[in-house]
């Protein structure tokens, strides 16, 4: 009797990895990054970097993200991200 060696199905979407609060909010609310990037008028690549916490948005963009997420990702969060980055640079 032969044993089936089927591969397990991979989950749809982005693999878990480095995800900031914005990326987690998108996943929780079943939104697409490309949709949100279009709504706030930035490129998909830049938005992906924001979701991973690799880039810091401008003050205008922080306000747009806060409004779009209904306060789920606030300016306070981005201030914390900036503080953490400054501490890493000082070392």
C-alpha positions as CSV (number, residue, x, y, z in Angstrom):
1,X,0.0,0.0,0.0
2,X,1.5,3.3,-1.1
3,X,1.5,6.3,1.3
4,X,0.5,9.6,-0.2
5,X,3.1,12.3,0.1
6,X,1.0,15.3,-0.6
7,X,2.4,18.7,0.4
8,X,0.5,20.6,2.9
9,X,-1.4,23.6,1.5
10,X,0.3,26.9,2.0
11,X,-1.8,29.7,3.5
12,X,-2.9,32.4,1.2
13,X,-1.4,35.8,1.5
14,X,1.8,37.1,2.9
15,X,4.0,34.8,5.0
16,X,4.3,35.7,8.7
17,X,7.4,37.7,9.3
18,X,8.3,41.2,10.3
19,X,5.0,43.0,10.6
20,X,4.4,46.3,12.4
21,X,1.2,47.5,13.9
22,X,-0.1,48.7,10.5
23,X,0.5,45.3,8.9
24,X,-1.3,43.6,11.7
25,X,-4.3,46.0,11.4
26,X,-4.6,45.2,7.7
27,X,-4.6,41.4,8.4
28,X,-7.1,41.7,11.2
29,X,-9.5,43.8,9.1
30,X,-9.1,41.7,5.9
31,X,-7.9,44.6,3.8
32,X,-5.5,44.6,0.9
33,X,-2.3,46.6,1.1
34,X,-2.7,47.7,-2.5
35,X,-6.2,49.1,-1.8
36,X,-5.0,51.1,1.1
37,X,-1.9,52.3,-0.7
38,X,-4.2,53.7,-3.5
39,X,-6.5,55.3,-1.0
40,X,-3.7,57.3,0.6
41,X,-1.9,57.8,-2.7
42,X,1.4,56.2,-2.2
43,X,3.2,53.4,-4.0
44,X,2.7,49.8,-3.0
45,X,6.4,49.3,-2.3
46,X,6.5,52.3,0.1
47,X,3.4,51.1,1.8
48,X,4.8,47.6,2.3
49,X,7.9,49.1,3.9
50,X,5.6,51.1,6.3
51,X,3.7,47.9,7.2
52,X,7.0,46.1,8.0
53,X,8.1,49.1,10.1
54,X,11.1,49.7,7.8
55,X,10.1,53.3,6.9
56,X,8.7,56.2,8.8
57,X,5.8,58.1,7.2
58,X,5.6,61.9,7.0
59,X,3.3,63.7,9.4
60,X,0.7,64.1,6.6
61,X,0.8,60.4,5.9
62,X,0.6,59.5,9.6
63,X,-2.6,61.5,9.8
64,X,-4.1,59.8,6.7
65,X,-3.2,56.3,8.2
66,X,-4.7,57.2,11.5
67,X,-8.0,58.4,9.9
68,X,-8.1,55.3,7.6
69,X,-7.6,52.9,10.5
70,X,-10.1,54.8,12.7
71,X,-7.4,55.2,15.3
72,X,-6.1,51.7,15.1
73,X,-2.7,52.9,14.1
74,X,-2.1,56.4,15.7
75,X,0.5,59.0,15.7
76,X,1.5,57.8,19.2
77,X,2.6,54.4,17.7
78,X,4.7,56.1,15.0
79,X,6.3,58.3,17.7
80,X,7.3,55.1,19.6
81,X,8.8,53.7,16.4
82,X,10.8,56.8,15.8
83,X,12.1,56.7,19.5
84,X,13.2,53.1,19.1
85,X,15.0,53.9,15.9
86,X,16.9,56.8,17.5
87,X,18.0,54.5,20.4
88,X,19.4,52.0,18.0
89,X,21.3,54.7,16.0
90,X,22.9,56.0,19.2
91,X,24.5,52.7,20.1
